[in-house]
Structures are given as structure tokens and as C-alpha cells.
Amino acid sequence: MKIEKLTEDVFKVTVSGSVATQHEVTVTDIAHYHLTSGRTTKEELLDFSFKFLLDREPNTSIFSQFDIIVISQYFPEYESELLQILS
């Protein structure tokens, strides 16, 4: 997995697998602080988030463009698992 910063809030995540995929993910400062209380970088948050998603679905099922906040709408356990990792 490769994470590339495009702007302060937008990242390109490339996931290799049987089919390589690219995802444009928005991580605003507000979302970053909400999810991590500033205890990790945006890149580390994305790394955890994609590992979390890939444990649940193939990379080809992950949206090609999304805001990091939507993960918890599809996976309610996302934020609690993130907090466990951060504490």
C-alpha cells in the first residue's frame, strides 16, 4: 500500500492486489482530530483505515473517492477499533 499526499486534506492511496486500485481520500483536520485527538498523523490514520477496510472487503470494493468519516457509517466498529489501537 502506498499513501501519497496530494493536498493538506486529500491523499491518494494505491492498494496492490490481484487488481491494483487507487483511492482518493479526504482527511480534513476536523475529521483527523475527531478520530485520533491528534495522536497520530493523517498518513498513519489512513494506513490503519485501509488495513481495517481490507480485513473486511477486497480493495476493488472500496470506494475510489471518499471522506474518511464515511467508514464508520458502513462499519460502526471502526472508531472503537481505532481508539483501541491509539490507547
SVG drawing of the C-alpha trace seen along z (x, -y; Angstrom):
<svg xmlns="http://www.w3.org/2000/svg" viewBox="-24 -22 28 34">
<polyline fill="none" stroke="black" stroke-width="0.4" points="0.0,0.0 1.3,-3.4 0.0,-6.7 0.7,-9.9 -0.3,-13.4 -1.9,-15.4 -3.0,-18.4 -3.3,-19.1 -6.6,-17.2 -6.5,-14.9 -4.5,-11.7 -4.1,-9.1 -3.9,-5.6 -2.7,-2.8 -3.5,0.7 -1.8,3.6 -3.6,6.9 -4.7,9.2 -6.1,5.9 -4.3,2.7 -6.7,-0.1 -6.3,-3.8 -8.4,-5.7 -8.7,-9.5 -9.4,-10.0 -10.2,-13.3 -9.0,-13.7 -9.8,-17.2 -8.1,-18.5 -11.5,-18.3 -12.0,-14.7 -8.4,-13.8 -8.8,-15.3 -12.3,-13.8 -10.9,-10.3 -7.5,-10.5 -7.4,-13.5 -4.2,-14.4 -2.4,-11.2 -1.3,-10.1 -0.6,-11.6 -3.1,-11.6 -0.9,-9.1 -0.9,-6.7 -4.7,-7.1 -5.0,-6.2 -2.8,-3.2 -4.9,-1.9 -8.1,-2.7 -7.1,-0.8 -5.9,2.2 -9.3,2.1 -11.2,2.0 -9.1,4.7 -9.8,7.0 -13.5,6.7 -13.6,6.3 -11.5,6.6 -9.7,3.4 -11.9,3.5 -15.0,2.9 -13.5,-0.2 -14.8,-3.5 -12.4,-5.2 -13.2,-8.6 -14.5,-9.2 -14.2,-11.1 -12.6,-9.2 -15.6,-9.9 -17.9,-7.7 -16.1,-4.5 -18.0,-4.4 -21.3,-4.7 -20.6,-1.3 -18.6,0.2 -19.9,-1.0 -16.9,0.7 -14.4,-1.4 -14.0,-4.2 -13.8,-1.9 -11.2,0.3 -9.2,-2.9 -9.4,-4.1 -8.1,-0.7 -5.1,-1.0 -4.4,-4.6 -4.6,-3.9"/>
</svg>
